[in-house]
Amino acid sequence: MFNLPSFKGVRKTCGSLSKGWPTFGSSHSSRTTCFPGGQVNGKCALHQLVGRVERALDAGQYALGVFFDIQGALDNTPIVSVLKALSERKIIFAVRQWISTLLQQRKVCVQEGDLLLYVITKCGLPQGGGLSPLLWSLVADSLLKWLSKQGVFTQSFADNGVIIIVGKVLHILSDIMQCILRGVEKWCSDRHLSEMVLR
């Protein structure tokens, strides 16, 4: 039997053993603004975004942007997607096993009057702690890497993101954005996540 200590009791161990966690200073993760204490916070991210658009307009270029939301990302993230992300980041086996057991044996309780119902969850991340945003960041990191390789400016905050493409010919920017959005949809589909909503 695998004993699950509390997250607080394991945090130090995970912190010292987690060389594969996203680092906020890398080229793709620096645009992840999931944690207020990270190098990039909400105000800084908005400033970067607005600055990018202003520079494009000042240079006589277009800036085409799309905001997107991956519906129910934290509520519906398949456990297999989390485990794949942990493996890809080469997180040590003991930490992967602990997280796997935590997610696969997690029970939620609903009470309505005298009725008490316990259910073992099949997907989603635990709410209300620091582990869920970190696990989601690991899953979403592969999307940010892919977008970065496409040469577009992107930022994310939890399950929301923005993509900005800058150039002189609007219809070409539109075609590029369509290709990028198809790639994001494929990424969601490959990870069994809900459809994204464009804004």
Buried (B, 14 or more C-beta within 10 A) or exposed (E): EEEEEEBEEBEEBBEEBBEBBBEBEBEBBBBBBBBEEBEBBEEEBBEBBEEBBEEBEEEEBBBBBBEBBBBBBBBBBBBEBBBBBBEEBEBBEEBBBBBBBBBEEBEEEEEEEEEEEEEEBEBBBBEEEEBBBBBBBBBBBBBBEBBBEEEBBBBBBBBBBBBBBBEEEEEEBEEBBEEBBEBBBEBBEEBEBBEBEEE
